[in-house]
Amino acid sequence: MEEGDTHIALFRGKSIRRKLVNDEWFFSIVDIINVLTESSNPRRYWSDLKTKLKEEGFESYDKIVQLKLKSSDNKEYETDCGNTEEIFRIIQSIPSKKAEPFKRWLAKVGYERVKEIENPELAQERMKKLYELKGYSKDWIEKRLRGIAIRQELTDEWKNRGVREEIEFAILTNEISKATFGKTIDEYKKLKKLKRENLRDHMDDLELHLKELEKLSQTT
């Protein structure tokens, strides 16, 4: 997976946004509240709960972080997030019949990531299965996974050269897209009529091949 992107995990058909930071998953707290409660306004629910937790001296309060997560309008906004450990603690303060099955789901997600860090091939196998279930051909899947590996090499090289801010990564990615296809990422997504979907998941074999070649040229 590509560090820095917003990823979607599903719990009982509902989306939970998450982001990988230093090989650790951070989850959107508002999305989790939306899953666990019947609240018509999860943001207000979290705002009230956050105030209550702070007043009670909740020990994990200071460990809540804000990360830029992609919203339904395809723009990124600062969102309160917590890692697996902090989310477990927050759940204790939310009365919900779904709490226990959600804890099991969260533990499974965290455990899978730990195993994938130890053995990166497991992550590739999991992605292969996901793409196969979506109906992609084996050739397409191989190109997609190869592109992810090349992307990781490229971002590692950028980091080595001092690129740190997310906006800088976005600018460089747009430059590659313009050089390859003559369009920025947003322009290309509009052309393909995509919203929150991953652009690379909607490229054909030729597009993936061209993107792969362009990225390779950037790492040499």
Summary of the structure (lengths in Angstrom):
residues: 220
radius of gyration: 19.0
end to end distance: 22.2
largest distance: 57.1
contacts: 581
relative contact order: 0.10
helix: 60%
strand: 15%
